[in-house]
Amino acid sequence: MKKEYMAWVEDLDKIKGPQELTLTIRDMEPGRHKYGARNVVAVVSPVPMPDADVLRMRYPNGRLLPEPWFIKVIKELDDFFPGRPYAGIVD
């Protein structure tokens, strides 16, 4: 059974096909861990991929895209990783 996740992405227009991204995803499955956040490296695609889970995408302003995307988690990351928070949003 496919899992369902949600993520916020700055610029969806740059993702044309399957692309590897570092992002924070939230688990949308019902139960005790719903909304639990994880930092991951994953392949994200607007078109279906074999054995991929469902990914609901949101713009930084919170607007949900009506169509689902697809995700394959490659690697789990630590709770904190190097980078500039909100890069591209407040620049």
Biotite code that builds the C-alpha atoms (Angstrom):
import biotite.structure as struc

atoms = struc.array([
    struc.Atom([0.000, 0.000, 0.000], chain_id="A", res_id=1, res_name="MET", atom_name="CA", element="C"),
    struc.Atom([1.337, 3.430, -0.931], chain_id="A", res_id=2, res_name="LYS", atom_name="CA", element="C"),
    struc.Atom([2.132, 5.949, 1.777], chain_id="A", res_id=3, res_name="LYS", atom_name="CA", element="C"),
    struc.Atom([1.203, 9.604, 1.478], chain_id="A", res_id=4, res_name="GLU", atom_name="CA", element="C"),
    struc.Atom([3.483, 12.536, 2.335], chain_id="A", res_id=5, res_name="TYR", atom_name="CA", element="C"),
    struc.Atom([3.294, 16.329, 2.128], chain_id="A", res_id=6, res_name="MET", atom_name="CA", element="C"),
    struc.Atom([6.115, 18.775, 1.382], chain_id="A", res_id=7, res_name="ALA", atom_name="CA", element="C"),
    struc.Atom([6.624, 22.482, 0.790], chain_id="A", res_id=8, res_name="TRP", atom_name="CA", element="C"),
    struc.Atom([8.761, 23.345, -2.248], chain_id="A", res_id=9, res_name="VAL", atom_name="CA", element="C"),
    struc.Atom([9.862, 26.817, -3.352], chain_id="A", res_id=10, res_name="GLU", atom_name="CA", element="C"),
    struc.Atom([9.823, 26.509, -7.139], chain_id="A", res_id=11, res_name="ASP", atom_name="CA", element="C"),
    struc.Atom([7.889, 23.619, -8.655], chain_id="A", res_id=12, res_name="LEU", atom_name="CA", element="C"),
    struc.Atom([8.412, 24.985, -12.166], chain_id="A", res_id=13, res_name="ASP", atom_name="CA", element="C"),
    struc.Atom([12.065, 23.858, -12.028], chain_id="A", res_id=14, res_name="LYS", atom_name="CA", element="C"),
    struc.Atom([11.061, 20.203, -11.553], chain_id="A", res_id=15, res_name="ILE", atom_name="CA", element="C"),
    struc.Atom([10.185, 18.849, -15.000], chain_id="A", res_id=16, res_name="LYS", atom_name="CA", element="C"),
    struc.Atom([10.713, 15.129, -14.435], chain_id="A", res_id=17, res_name="GLY", atom_name="CA", element="C"),
    struc.Atom([12.130, 12.804, -11.814], chain_id="A", res_id=18, res_name="PRO", atom_name="CA", element="C"),
    struc.Atom([14.664, 14.843, -9.827], chain_id="A", res_id=19, res_name="GLN", atom_name="CA", element="C"),
    struc.Atom([16.655, 14.202, -6.656], chain_id="A", res_id=20, res_name="GLU", atom_name="CA", element="C"),
    struc.Atom([15.920, 16.751, -3.905], chain_id="A", res_id=21, res_name="LEU", atom_name="CA", element="C"),
    struc.Atom([16.706, 17.305, -0.237], chain_id="A", res_id=22, res_name="THR", atom_name="CA", element="C"),
    struc.Atom([13.484, 18.186, 1.542], chain_id="A", res_id=23, res_name="LEU", atom_name="CA", element="C"),
    struc.Atom([11.414, 17.852, 4.677], chain_id="A", res_id=24, res_name="THR", atom_name="CA", element="C"),
    struc.Atom([8.372, 15.635, 4.287], chain_id="A", res_id=25, res_name="ILE", atom_name="CA", element="C"),
    struc.Atom([5.409, 15.141, 6.607], chain_id="A", res_id=26, res_name="ARG", atom_name="CA", element="C"),
    struc.Atom([3.730, 11.769, 7.025], chain_id="A", res_id=27, res_name="ASP", atom_name="CA", element="C"),
    struc.Atom([0.029, 12.010, 6.134], chain_id="A", res_id=28, res_name="MET", atom_name="CA", element="C"),
    struc.Atom([-0.929, 8.452, 7.072], chain_id="A", res_id=29, res_name="GLU", atom_name="CA", element="C"),
    struc.Atom([-3.593, 8.184, 9.772], chain_id="A", res_id=30, res_name="PRO", atom_name="CA", element="C"),
    struc.Atom([-2.409, 7.133, 13.184], chain_id="A", res_id=31, res_name="GLY", atom_name="CA", element="C"),
    struc.Atom([-0.061, 8.051, 15.956], chain_id="A", res_id=32, res_name="ARG", atom_name="CA", element="C"),
    struc.Atom([2.705, 9.511, 13.764], chain_id="A", res_id=33, res_name="HIS", atom_name="CA", element="C"),
    struc.Atom([0.557, 11.611, 11.438], chain_id="A", res_id=34, res_name="LYS", atom_name="CA", element="C"),
    struc.Atom([2.284, 14.905, 10.546], chain_id="A", res_id=35, res_name="TYR", atom_name="CA", element="C"),
    struc.Atom([5.645, 13.597, 11.781], chain_id="A", res_id=36, res_name="GLY", atom_name="CA", element="C"),
    struc.Atom([8.418, 15.395, 9.873], chain_id="A", res_id=37, res_name="ALA", atom_name="CA", element="C"),
    struc.Atom([11.502, 13.759, 8.338], chain_id="A", res_id=38, res_name="ARG", atom_name="CA", element="C"),
    struc.Atom([14.427, 15.227, 6.440], chain_id="A", res_id=39, res_name="ASN", atom_name="CA", element="C"),
    struc.Atom([15.201, 13.095, 3.404], chain_id="A", res_id=40, res_name="VAL", atom_name="CA", element="C"),
    struc.Atom([16.934, 12.875, 0.073], chain_id="A", res_id=41, res_name="VAL", atom_name="CA", element="C"),
    struc.Atom([14.312, 11.671, -2.398], chain_id="A", res_id=42, res_name="ALA", atom_name="CA", element="C"),
    struc.Atom([13.476, 11.426, -6.073], chain_id="A", res_id=43, res_name="VAL", atom_name="CA", element="C"),
    struc.Atom([10.407, 13.602, -6.725], chain_id="A", res_id=44, res_name="VAL", atom_name="CA", element="C"),
    struc.Atom([8.361, 13.564, -9.923], chain_id="A", res_id=45, res_name="SER", atom_name="CA", element="C"),
    struc.Atom([5.120, 15.060, -11.264], chain_id="A", res_id=46, res_name="PRO", atom_name="CA", element="C"),
    struc.Atom([4.576, 11.834, -13.258], chain_id="A", res_id=47, res_name="VAL", atom_name="CA", element="C"),
    struc.Atom([4.038, 8.367, -11.740], chain_id="A", res_id=48, res_name="PRO", atom_name="CA", element="C"),
    struc.Atom([7.122, 6.249, -10.975], chain_id="A", res_id=49, res_name="MET", atom_name="CA", element="C"),
    struc.Atom([7.154, 2.510, -10.217], chain_id="A", res_id=50, res_name="PRO", atom_name="CA", element="C"),
    struc.Atom([6.988, 1.748, -6.474], chain_id="A", res_id=51, res_name="ASP", atom_name="CA", element="C"),
    struc.Atom([6.677, 5.447, -5.596], chain_id="A", res_id=52, res_name="ALA", atom_name="CA", element="C"),
    struc.Atom([4.592, 6.882, -2.775], chain_id="A", res_id=53, res_name="ASP", atom_name="CA", element="C"),
    struc.Atom([2.163, 9.802, -3.133], chain_id="A", res_id=54, res_name="VAL", atom_name="CA", element="C"),
    struc.Atom([3.443, 13.311, -2.408], chain_id="A", res_id=55, res_name="LEU", atom_name="CA", element="C"),
    struc.Atom([1.117, 16.270, -1.891], chain_id="A", res_id=56, res_name="ARG", atom_name="CA", element="C"),
    struc.Atom([2.999, 19.448, -2.771], chain_id="A", res_id=57, res_name="MET", atom_name="CA", element="C"),
    struc.Atom([2.458, 22.921, -1.310], chain_id="A", res_id=58, res_name="ARG", atom_name="CA", element="C"),
    struc.Atom([3.875, 26.272, -2.342], chain_id="A", res_id=59, res_name="TYR", atom_name="CA", element="C"),
    struc.Atom([5.616, 28.290, 0.425], chain_id="A", res_id=60, res_name="PRO", atom_name="CA", element="C"),
    struc.Atom([2.391, 30.306, 0.874], chain_id="A", res_id=61, res_name="ASN", atom_name="CA", element="C"),
    struc.Atom([0.604, 27.058, 1.798], chain_id="A", res_id=62, res_name="GLY", atom_name="CA", element="C"),
    struc.Atom([-1.418, 26.629, -1.393], chain_id="A", res_id=63, res_name="ARG", atom_name="CA", element="C"),
    struc.Atom([-1.896, 22.926, -2.163], chain_id="A", res_id=64, res_name="LEU", atom_name="CA", element="C"),
    struc.Atom([-1.466, 21.685, -5.708], chain_id="A", res_id=65, res_name="LEU", atom_name="CA", element="C"),
    struc.Atom([-4.608, 19.804, -6.787], chain_id="A", res_id=66, res_name="PRO", atom_name="CA", element="C"),
    struc.Atom([-2.753, 16.943, -8.489], chain_id="A", res_id=67, res_name="GLU", atom_name="CA", element="C"),
    struc.Atom([-0.542, 14.520, -6.552], chain_id="A", res_id=68, res_name="PRO", atom_name="CA", element="C"),
    struc.Atom([3.183, 14.130, -7.159], chain_id="A", res_id=69, res_name="TRP", atom_name="CA", element="C"),
    struc.Atom([5.280, 11.035, -6.503], chain_id="A", res_id=70, res_name="PHE", atom_name="CA", element="C"),
    struc.Atom([8.245, 10.355, -4.221], chain_id="A", res_id=71, res_name="ILE", atom_name="CA", element="C"),
    struc.Atom([10.849, 7.659, -3.601], chain_id="A", res_id=72, res_name="LYS", atom_name="CA", element="C"),
    struc.Atom([12.868, 8.213, -0.432], chain_id="A", res_id=73, res_name="VAL", atom_name="CA", element="C"),
    struc.Atom([16.537, 7.413, -1.039], chain_id="A", res_id=74, res_name="ILE", atom_name="CA", element="C"),
    struc.Atom([18.112, 8.364, 2.279], chain_id="A", res_id=75, res_name="LYS", atom_name="CA", element="C"),
    struc.Atom([17.068, 9.613, 5.707], chain_id="A", res_id=76, res_name="GLU", atom_name="CA", element="C"),
    struc.Atom([18.935, 12.692, 6.984], chain_id="A", res_id=77, res_name="LEU", atom_name="CA", element="C"),
    struc.Atom([19.608, 13.925, 10.509], chain_id="A", res_id=78, res_name="ASP", atom_name="CA", element="C"),
    struc.Atom([17.204, 16.324, 12.207], chain_id="A", res_id=79, res_name="ASP", atom_name="CA", element="C"),
    struc.Atom([19.524, 19.210, 11.338], chain_id="A", res_id=80, res_name="PHE", atom_name="CA", element="C"),
    struc.Atom([21.667, 19.603, 8.233], chain_id="A", res_id=81, res_name="PHE", atom_name="CA", element="C"),
    struc.Atom([23.799, 22.451, 6.824], chain_id="A", res_id=82, res_name="PRO", atom_name="CA", element="C"),
    struc.Atom([22.096, 25.159, 4.833], chain_id="A", res_id=83, res_name="GLY", atom_name="CA", element="C"),
    struc.Atom([20.486, 28.571, 4.999], chain_id="A", res_id=84, res_name="ARG", atom_name="CA", element="C"),
    struc.Atom([16.935, 28.524, 6.293], chain_id="A", res_id=85, res_name="PRO", atom_name="CA", element="C"),
    struc.Atom([14.367, 30.177, 4.024], chain_id="A", res_id=86, res_name="TYR", atom_name="CA", element="C"),
    struc.Atom([16.961, 30.665, 1.252], chain_id="A", res_id=87, res_name="ALA", atom_name="CA", element="C"),
    struc.Atom([15.229, 31.986, -1.834], chain_id="A", res_id=88, res_name="GLY", atom_name="CA", element="C"),
    struc.Atom([12.168, 33.158, 0.061], chain_id="A", res_id=89, res_name="ILE", atom_name="CA", element="C"),
    struc.Atom([13.599, 36.165, 1.870], chain_id="A", res_id=90, res_name="VAL", atom_name="CA", element="C"),
    struc.Atom([16.538, 36.875, -0.498], chain_id="A", res_id=91, res_name="ASP", atom_name="CA", element="C"),
])
